[in-house]
């Protein structure tokens, strides 16, 4: 189950980055999370 959730989170991060042309602050806004949380997830999934 954890692996499945990780795949979804990683996919959402990549999708948000694609929608915002790589602008991380805007990608965090698209996902409705703080920039700090976004950066944490980016590091977690090595993106």
N, C-alpha and C positions, 0 to 999 in steps of 0.2 A: 504493500500500500504506500509506503514512504517513497519508493522509487517512482511510482505513478504520479504522486503529488509533485515530486521534484521535476519530472518531465513536463508537467503542465506549467509549473512556475517558470522553468527555463524557456518554454515556448512562448509564454506571455511576455516575458522580458524581451525576447528577440522580436516578437511581433510589434511591441510598443516602440522599440528602437527603430524598426523598419518604418513605422508610420511617421516617426518624427525625424527621419534622416539622421539618426544617431545622436540627437540632442537629448541628453540624459535627463535634464530638468523637466523637459516637456514630456518625456516618456513616463516619468514618475507621475506627472499630472494625469496623463492618459489612464494610467493604472489606478489612480486615486490613492496613491501612497506617498509618504514623505520622501524627499530626495535622499535622506539618510537611510531609510529602509531600502530604497532602490539600490543605493550603493552597496549596502550589506549583501543583498541578493546577487548583485553583479559579481561581487567577490566570491560568494559562496559557490556560484556556478561557473566561475572563471571565465566570465564574458568580458 
